[in-house]
Structure formats: C-alpha cells, structure tokens
C-alpha cells in the first residue's frame, strides 16, 4: 500500500483533469473525477487533498464541497476555477481559491504541497489559513468601498484577528511561510496559495 498522499482532481473539462493528474502522479496517489457526482463517489477518508472546479454541469463545486464537509471528511480543498470570486466565497468551506489557469507543473505542486503541510496543523490553524486566503482573494477583487460595505467581510476580519491573537505564540513553531506571513506582515516567496490568486497580504 502506498504512503503517498491522495489527491482527488475534479473538473468536467477532461483535458484539464488528465493534464493535472499527469503532473502529480509521480508524487501522489491521484484520483480523477469528471463531474460533481463522480467526485462524491470518489471522495472518502483516504483522500487528503481535493482540487475542485467550481462550475460543473451536474453538481457544482460548491455543492460537492458542502457534501464533503457534511460528511466530515477531513481533507483540504482548493477551489481551482475560472469563476471570478465574489463575496459569496466568504461562506464556502474551502481552504484556498485558485484562479485558472494553473499554468505549469511547479505551480500545481506548490499548491498541493502547501495544502499537504496544512493537513498536519490543528483545526484552529487550518481555519486561520483558510480565512486569510479568503481575505486576500476578496481584497484582490474588491475596492475599499465595496469591502467596507460588506458585513460578511467585517465578520471575517474580526474572526481572523481573534484567531491571530490566540495563535500568535504558536506561529513561530510551524513550518508554513503563509502562516508566518500572517503574523509578521511579510509577503514571502513561500506564500504560494495567496500569491496564486494574485492577491497580497495587506490589511484593509
């Protein structure tokens, strides 16, 4: 039995699914699903990471994500999608939001490796990094007026601030550049997931 982490790739565009699978198959156990319903048939407790398209014809990525969380399957989920993020992403239970296209194998490996590292952290740290990714993503798409008028964004910032305070003493002991950047205000080269969205770590 392989000790490699298992990655489930979900996209109704077969060419993209197959390409991403080829890029990852030497380092990971890879499963492929070409629809939302196939994804739900393929996901189980042995899956570590899901790369999930958002817009699919049978079940949307959002619906698949909701089912995964309802089943309490402990996996990290990246939305990998051409859908431009809006305030509705603040309510979704993903770990990070990646805009297509994922242009080369290294970029995809960086995304998966970061999520793999996060799987080793406790739930509060995982939650902090998920919130930070959402915050950076929405800040890259909305101006300060839009952000200031949105209650969900204010709630996200408040929760993120509280988590930072509770976890501040833990951050230096964790091997995650994204996490250290959250506490030290650095946009490091290792901030792979946030940078994949084209966002920064700046406060608004």
N, C-alpha and C positions, 0 to 999 in steps of 0.2 A: 504493500500500500504506500502511495506517495506521501511525502511530508510537505509537498509544495502547497501553498495556499491556493484555494479555489476561487476563480473569478468567473462570474456569470456575465456575459455580454448580451445585452438586449437591444435590438434595433430591427425595425421592419425593413430597412434597406440592407439586403443580404450582402451586398458588396462591402459595405462598411463593417458589418458584423464579422465577416470572414477575414477581412484585412486586419482588423484589430486582434482577432484570435491568432492569426499567424504571428503578429508582432509579440504576443505574450506567451505563446505556447511553450517556448523553451524554458521559461522561468516559472510558469504557473500551470496548475490544472485548469483548463479552460472549458467552460460550457457555453453553448450558444443557444439563443432563443430569438426567433424571427417575429415574435408577436408578444403582446402582453400576456395572453393566455398561456403560451408556451413558457414564458418566464415563470409564471406561478406553478407550472408543472415541474420546472427545473430547480426552483429555489427550495432549499431546506437548510437544516442546521450545519451542514458541511460546507456551505457557501460562505466565504469570508468577505468578498467584495462583489458588488453589483455595479456594472456600468450600464446606466438605464437611459434609453431615449425617452423623451417626454411625449412626443406626438406620434401615436401609432393608431392604426385604424380600428382595432377591436377593443382593446383596453388601453387607456392612456398610461403613460409612465406614472402620472400622479396616482391613478387607481391601483397600479401594481405596487407602488411604494406604500400606499395605505394598507394594502393587504399584507405586505411583508411586515410592517410594524404591528398590525393587528395580531399576527401570528407569533409575535415576539421572537422573530428570527434575528439573532444578534450578528448582523453584518453591516459593513459600511457601504453606503450608497452614494455614488456620484451620478447626478443628472448630466448626461452628455448630449447636448441638444442644440438645435438651431433656433429654438424658441427664445426670443429676447426676454430676459427676466423682468417681471413687474412686481408690484407689492404682494401679489398672491404667493410668491415664493416664500415669504416670511412664515407662512403657516404650514409649509411642507416639511416632511421629516427626513430630508436628505442630509448628507454630510458636506457635500460641496456641489457647486453648479459650474459646469464647464461648457463654454460655448464651442460648438462645432465651427470649423473642422478641427479635429485633432490631427495635426499635420505630419507628425513623424513618430517613429517608434520610441524615441527618447522621451518625448512629451508624454506619451501614454504610460510608459514605465514610471516616470516621475509621479504621475497622478496615482497610479496603483500602489507604488511604494509608500507614498505619504499616507494613504488610507490604511495600508497594512500596518504601518507604525502606530497609527491612531487606535487600531484594534487592541493594542496592548494597554491602553490607558483606561482609567476608571470612567464611570459614566459622566461624572461632572466635567472632567477634562474633555471628553468627547463632545459633550454639549457645548462647552465654551468654544471649541474649534468650529463646530457647526454654525453657531451663532455668528462668529467672527467672519466666516466665509459668506454667510447670507448678507451681513452688513456691508462687507467690501463689494459684493456683487451688486447690491441695490444702489450703493453710493456711486458706482461707476456708470449708472444709467439714469439717475435722477438728479435734478438740481437741488440746491439748498431749500428753495421754497417748497418744492414737492415733498422733500423729506420732512420739513418742519410741520407740514400739514397732516402727516400720516400718523395715526395713533399706534398702529402696529409697529412702525419703525421706532417710535419712542419707547414702547414696551420692550422691544428687542435690545435697545441700548441700555435700558435700566437693568435687564436681566444680565446682560453681558458685563456691566460694571460690577454688579454684585458678585458674579462668579469670579471675576478677576481678583477682587478683594479676598475672597475665600481661598483662592488657589495661589496667591502671589508667592507664598513660601515654597510651593511645590515646583514652580515653573523651572527653576534653575536645575532641577534634578532630572528633567525629562528631555529626551533626545529628539526634539522636534523643533526645527527652525521656525515654523509657523507659530508655535506656542511661545517661543522666546520672543518673537517679534511682537506678539500681542502685549507682552509685559514690558518690553524695553523700547518699544516705539521704532523698531528697525524694520525696514522693508528688505529683508535679506534675500540673497540668491536662492536660499532654500525654501522660500515661501511659494512652493510650487502650485498649490491649489488656488490661492488667491490670485497669483500672477496669471494663471491660466485664463482668468476671466477678464484680464486687462484692468483690474482694479488696483487700488492702493490700500494701505492700512490706515489712511488718515481719518481723523475724527471729524464729524460734522456737528 
